[in-house]
Amino acid sequence: MLNKYALVLTSIKGIGVKTFSYLIPESLKEIIQIGQPVLVPFGRMGLINAFVVGFSNYLPENIKAKNISKILDTTPIFDIDYLKFLEWVADYYFCSIQNVIECAVPMKFLNTEKKELSQKFIEFVSFENATKRQKEILELLQNKGKTDLIEFEKEAKTTRTTINKLAQSKCLKITEEQIYRNPLNIFKTQELQDFPELLPEQQEAYSQIEKRLGTHSRILLHGVTSSGKTEVYFKAIKKVLESGKNVLFLAPEIALASVLTKRLAKRFGTDITAIWHSSISDGEKFDVWQKIKNNEIRILAGARSAVFAPLKNIGLIIIDEEHESAYKQTMPSPRYDARTVAQKLAEYNNCPILCGSATPDINSYYYAKNSNNLLEMKKRYNDYPMAKVKIIDMREEHFRANNGIFSRALVNAIENNLKDKKQTIILMNRRGFSTYTQCLACGEVIECPKCAIPLIFHSQTQTLKCHYCEHEETLPEKCPKCGSEALKNCGTGVQKVEIIAQKLFPDARIVRLDSDSMSKKNQHIEILEEFSKGNIDILIGTQMLAKGLDNPNVTLVGVINADNSFNLPDFRSCERGFQLLTQVAGRAGRGDNPGEVYFQTYNPDFFALETAKEQNYKSFYETEIQAREDFDYPPFSKIIRLILSSKNQYRAERCAQEIAMRLNDIVEKRQISEPLAILGPCACIIEKLQEKYRFQILIKNKLEDKGHRFILNFLSQVKLPDDIKLTVDVDPLDIL
């Protein structure tokens, strides 16, 4: 029996992503499929684009369905298996399938103009009304003929915006795909690199991975920094490609994904390698999506969103730096963790998932150790020694009248490094210039008007910014409370470190790398390439510097205020601090020259700092896992965090209390209060965000899937007033 109605997904300005039911005309019933793009009538908007996501034969009596007008492409954008995968994500993370599809499928694919993007040509029609500069660009482009646009942009010293304006002014006819840069061309290479012979420890790890290919297993490759994990990944990829299957390779940050894709393209070829992350344009995503659909892409690399790309026939999923919190999306919904989603994807494809890190997530190490899937590489590549770490007690520095943020030992080390023509990395894991602005007369700290947190001063723009809601205001001349002019920017951010470093080392080439310094697309790639070429002496930045940089000329690493990460009121703060310090220490001494690392701290005897100094993961793990077991934190439970928020503080708190009371009553009646502990409600640590007061309930679930389904079923029956918002965060990475 053929279906009567099709459920279609639309993306409409002012309404958002919604599904609607439409009649299927007789002429389309034999050919319509899930995943096909269609044209449907929608009120005054006329015909709009949509995706088919389901079928039915019945509708409520009060709904009168209209006919689908046209199928735009008989080849589906996605299939039923892919839709089932997205439905699992929606169910696990307690969100709508619309939210998941919106996250997974670029909604601008609904634009039918993208269907014309297969044509690649540049046509010159007229030089009339063109400026002198425009004529120069057009003449250069005309001489080049059909060219790689990214190379043209460099040679013409122009941008896509300029080219687009030329197209709009009819000086140049150019297809939309030419305006979008093909992400594959960034990694264009002429000659493929050879595969080096693996060292014994690498070969042993690879052999164990090879045995697990073709099976569903979660493997953890725990290798110290610079142990050569990437070469083990590449050998495994080669084996998977030879078997006719494809590979998904995830990295935690866009910058790392870009560097990784470049290396993959050099090793396996540009034609079969692609990159996917949130910062590539819709045109680029469309191009990659089409190649994936045609099975032209064999290796897809990217940040967390790449886990939703419809890559088929997967034989291996690799998650590099698997400990990184960047794999978790905290907002907007779906609040998914790419590592968990990748685990489900591996299950669907019956393939192994290979996770690698020098500082694995505590949960990952625990499960791998207890399932006999832990592989270890304890030596650096070619037996290079680990960098020597020195802990600098900043209390002694202040006692000796050094009130600066650089210790004398670190300054001397940087000066010697500059003389030796070696490179230095300085880590300061705080954005901005200062961490808060305070009135010295009345003690008032200037806070965000929408959030209960101090505004952070940014020196380049002379403004105060909130990094949670993006509120920005000019630095006031007087205290808004008492009118005093005694305002002081207190604390230290990475911008301040950069300015002080420039004064201390005026002849050094110093560059800052953080999210505030990247003003244009792919700037992080340019900075990292300049650093790898030796054109930067000192690279200063936030935590993105601690990941994946492999530069043998870096022989010195300095950490300003190593205590930062340990001071957060969160059960994972020790783990994160240890991981960050160990990772950044691993950037030094990766070549023939030994490395030195300086941790500047006010708490030199702290156990996580000591174990990071020794780069002793096992010692840290044994201490941390005992604390987790004592307090029933993961991996000994699963956590679901409920946040009730409202502009009315009293109503938000009252609503949280009612939900907690109802949930406690049910749990006690079923006598499962011990394996399903309900904590709270209490005010969130950051009590107010974006003008809304927040109260949280933490649920520690030791009943696995049964407890998960029980909680989400309870929440599905909760009805809230319009002014109260419920946020469900499954497996949260913080409780701030």
Secondary structure as UniProt FT lines:
FT   STRAND          5..12
FT   TURN            13..15
FT   STRAND          16..23
FT   HELIX           26..28
FT   TURN            29..31
FT   TURN            34..35
FT   STRAND          37..41
FT   HELIX           43..45
FT   STRAND          47..56
FT   TURN            61..62
FT   STRAND          70..71
FT   HELIX           80..92
FT   TURN            93..94
FT   HELIX           97..104
FT   HELIX           107..110
FT   HELIX           112..116
FT   TURN            117..118
FT   STRAND          122..124
FT   TURN            128..129
FT   HELIX           132..144
FT   HELIX           149..156
FT   HELIX           160..168
FT   TURN            169..170
FT   STRAND          172..174
FT   HELIX           176..179
FT   HELIX           183..187
FT   HELIX           200..212
FT   TURN            213..214
FT   STRAND          218..223
FT   TURN            225..226
FT   HELIX           229..242
FT   TURN            243..244
FT   STRAND          246..250
FT   HELIX           254..268
FT   HELIX           270..272
FT   STRAND          273..276
FT   TURN            278..279
FT   HELIX           282..293
FT   TURN            294..295
FT   STRAND          299..302
FT   HELIX           304..308
FT   STRAND          314..320
FT   TURN            321..323
FT   HELIX           325..327
FT   HELIX           338..349
FT   STRAND          353..357
FT   HELIX           362..370
FT   TURN            371..372
FT   STRAND          374..377
FT   HELIX           381..383
FT   STRAND          388..393
FT   HELIX           394..399
FT   TURN            400..401
FT   HELIX           408..419
FT   TURN            420..421
FT   STRAND          423..427
FT   STRAND          436..439
FT   TURN            440..442
FT   STRAND          456..458
FT   TURN            459..462
FT   STRAND          463..465
FT   TURN            467..469
FT   STRAND          472..474
FT   TURN            480..482
FT   STRAND          487..490
FT   HELIX           494..504
FT   TURN            506..507
FT   STRAND          510..513
FT   TURN            515..517
FT   TURN            521..522
FT   HELIX           523..532
FT   TURN            533..534
FT   STRAND          538..541
FT   HELIX           543..546
FT   TURN            552..553
FT   STRAND          554..559
FT   TURN            562..563
FT   HELIX           564..567
FT   TURN            571..572
FT   HELIX           573..585
FT   TURN            586..587
FT   STRAND          596..601
FT   TURN            604..605
FT   HELIX           607..614
FT   HELIX           617..630
FT   TURN            631..632
FT   TURN            634..635
FT   STRAND          638..646
FT   HELIX           649..669
FT   TURN            670..671
FT   TURN            673..675
FT   STRAND          676..689
FT   TURN            690..691
FT   STRAND          692..701
FT   HELIX           704..716
FT   TURN            722..723
FT   STRAND          725..730
//
